[in-house]
Amino acid sequence: MKNKIFNPIIIFIIGLILGIVSKLFDIYTEILGNIFSEFAVWILFGTLISIYSDNKKKAMINVFLFCIGMLITYYLTAHITHSIYGWAFIKGWTLFACVSPIFAYFT
C-alpha cells in the first residue's frame, strides 16, 4: 500500500488536489484558509512525504512533485477565481519548491 501512495504520480496528483483545496479554503473559510496558508503545514507535508518515501532519491522527487503540483493548481485556481495574489509570493513559493528536494535529501 505504501508503494502505491508514495508513487511520484500519486504524490503529484495529491499536490494538485491540495493546491486547489488550499486556495478554496483561502477564499471560503477563514480558519482553514489561515491554517493552510502557514509555511509550517507545507513543511510538515514535505517531511511526511520524505520520511515515508522508500529512499532519498524518491523522497526528493516526491517532495518536488508535490510542491510543484500544489503551486500550479493554487495559482491557477487563484487566477480562475480572480483572487488576489502577488508575484512575490509566487516567486517565494517557487523558490521553496525548487529547494525542497535538498530538504528532502537531508530528512
N, C-alpha and C positions, 0 to 999 in steps of 0.2 A: 504494500500500500504506500509506504514512504517513497519508493522509487517512482510511483505514478504521480504523486502530488508534487514532488520536487523535480519533476521533469522541466527543463527550461521553457518549453512551450506552455505548459500549465502555469508556471510561475509568471510568464509574460502576460497570459490571459488574466490571471489574478490581479496583476498590476494594472492592466487596462480597466478591469471592473472597479477596483478600488479608486482609481483616478476619477471615474465618473461619480461613484458614490460619494467620495470626499467632496467634490465640487457641489453636488446636490445638497450635501449636509451644510456646506457653507451658505448656500442660498436659502434653504428652507428650515434649518434648525440651528438655534444659537449654540446650545450646549455641545451637540455632536460636531458642529462646524468648528467650534473652538478646540475641541479635543483633537480632531483630525488635521487641524492647522498647526499643531505643535510639532516641532522638529523631533522631539523625543519619541513620538509614536512611530515615525518612519524609521528611526534608528532601531527601535525595538523590532519592527517587522524585518528589517535587514539583518539584524543579529539573529533572529529566529531562523530565517531562511539560511543564513550562513552556517549556523550550528547544525541544522538538520540536513544539510546537503552532504552527499557522500564523500566528497574530498574538496580540497582548497580550490582547484580549478573549476569544479562545478559550482561551488559557492560563489566564486567571482562572477561567473556567467549568470547564475540565477539572480543574484542581487542586482547586477547591472540591468538585466532584462526587466526585473520587477520595477526598478526605479524609472527606467525609460518608458515602460508601459504606463505607469501611473502618470508621468508628466504629459505624455502625448494626450491621453484622454482627459486629464484635468483641464489643461489649457484649451483643448478642442471644445470641451463642454462649456468652459467659460466664454469662449468665442461664440458658440451657438446660442447660449442663453444671454448674451450681451452683458455679462458680468464684468465687474471691474477687475483688472489685473494689470500689473506693471512689468515692463521689460526687465527691471532689476530683479524681480522675483523669478522670472523665467531664467535669466542668466545664472542666478544663485542656485536654483534647484537643478539646473542642467550641470553646473559645476559639481554639485553634490553627487549627481548620478554618475558623472564621469570618474570621480574618485572613489565611488562606492566599492568597486572591485578591490581596491587596495585595502579598504577597511575589512572587506570580507576575507581577504587573504590572511590578515592578522587575527581574525576572530577565532 
